[in-house]
Amino acid sequence: MKLRNNTAAFGWAVSVAFLLGCTLFSYILVRDGSSHIQIYPPQIPQSYPPWFMPLVLSVFWVAGIAIAMHVAKTPCTSVEVRPDKSVVVVQRFPFNTSVRHVEPSELSPLQVFESTDSEGDPDFEVHLTTPDGFTVCIVEGHDRQRCESVCLDFDEAIGRRAGMVSRE
């Protein structure tokens, strides 16, 4: 059994695309210079001061780098139950990977956490927790039944007969 949670990859891709956009606009600013950038609408014969566009671009760079650093702290996770019932948890970050080998007897029962998203819809996450306090979200989404079935399938795969624990 192998479970994957690659939700973080979307955030990584968006932050890379944003930083590439900043790079492109920086190139354009260096190539064309920052003087004589006309104020919109074109009927106004004035220009922005030469320091204005570099300032605006630097604000975008600072915000983009800060967001990229924040998003890079969220891993893509995969949990694999091997034939011998051992569990391997792999967390992939943009620049490193963490692998943990866990015995099924060391695992707490999976928990389904319910919350609401920004639009008020229910959102569910299944968390796997080890005795040392390491917690990883292995499944997330808006479908409670899917999360509950993942808990039951995981418990069956590791040979545990107890059901899942729901926590709201």
Buried (B, 14 or more C-beta within 10 A) or exposed (E): EEBEBEBBBEBBEEBBEBBEEBEEBBEEBEEEEBEEBEEEEEEEEEEBEEEEBEEBBEEBBEEBBEBBEEBBEBBBBBBBBEEEEEBBBBBBBBEEEEEBEBEBEEBEBBBBBEEEEEEEEEBBBBBBBBEEEEEBBBBBBEEBEBBBEBBEBBBEBBEBEEEBEBEE
